């Protein structure tokens, strides 16, 4: 009889061990499957409103359905929000010389600067300034009022590097706005002007771009020469004088006046957060644990001479989404859940935390019920058996609890990572956040962030750690 009991015990242990191995193998396989699909060339970077974005949405939606998560959005798990897809500019730029009117052409003589205001300027004189430091620009700023400022986008390359660092076009904009200038014409070198033309034609404008109140144009050096010739000034000799005076120069162009109008049509379409809810097994629980990860990434990198232009974003952040989906699968199979778990794949994180910010401003659950927000961003490159957790606001008691959770595969370091991530809007709402990551690397936002560089064994370890974390006393 004793021998039989020993045999039964051994068989039981073998069964338990084989089940654990089977579960681990299944998690490993599914993590691979998710990452390889989301970071495949077919999805081409998952930038909002592209084909890859919609394919990613459908993929996440299908898994939520298979796991029988609750669709609290009532819209196929999608909480939609406006995303600025494009800006269609219209412009008119005229130079008046006595009774003659000269019309300049956009993309040939000038481009609209990305941050330009939507403004009309009439019969305005121009003030040519150099590229002096901020102290000098402030000194001459009293002459800015009601003038169109002509300044340099970058000082010429022949200028001393130290002086180049002390001048910045952003400072000129701030001073021009504050002291009542009507607008700015930035002079760009010819190669830079050609690049800006391309940006104006192809750049999908981001919502994080700050718009200034005044019109901002970029003009070519050829256009500057024309303007100076109209004012009976020689551009070569004038630039030599500016250089000799270390950029400390200004002169009103009295023989010309300018008419300028810019009209910007903003085109919005619907991006989305993909949100599913797993209900507790008890009836009285009201607390919510939110597990979030952004699923968007970047457009292909346009650069001559490179064969692979797609920024697949395997670690940033197909890895976070894959981990979220497998955590959802694990918790869906858990027989006893003590609280609601909300799974949120946020859109447009790379464009300025737009999806997560929209969520906290337009919540579909009571934010006061969210006990913790766990943010999974870049969790696929575990190195030196280390995982980083940023706890906001910092809380030593929580960190002590986190240390007690078994993590046989890695050590945990706290608050060693800092960047814009979806945890921030929740933290600003007073919600305790934990950003879990394996850290930054040189492939971030590059075409080299590929699936074959993902440490899937490390992701399995993080999966088990978070599963134990959510079921720990930390949340009770």
Protein Blocks (a to p, Z undefined) as FASTA:
>chain_A
ZZmmmmmmmmmmmmmmmmmmmmmmmmmmmmmmmmmmmmpmklnoopghiaklmmmmmmmm
mmmmmnopacfkonghiacddddfbdcddddddddehjaccdddehklpccdfkbccddd
ehiacddddfddfklmmmmmmmmgopacdddfbacfkbcfklmmmpcfklmmmmmmmnop
abdcddddfklmmmmmmmmmmmccdfklccdfbdcddddfklmmmmmmmnopafklmmmm
mmmnnopacdddfkbccddddddddddddddddddddddfbfkbcbdcdddddfbdcddd
ddehiablcdgklmlomkmmmmmmmmmmmmmmpmbdcbdcdddddehklnoommmmmmmm
mccbdfklmmbdcddehjllcghhiacdddddddfklmmmmmmpccfkbccdehkaccdd
fklmmmmnopacddddebjafkgopaklcfklpcfklmmmmmmmmmmmmmmmklZZ
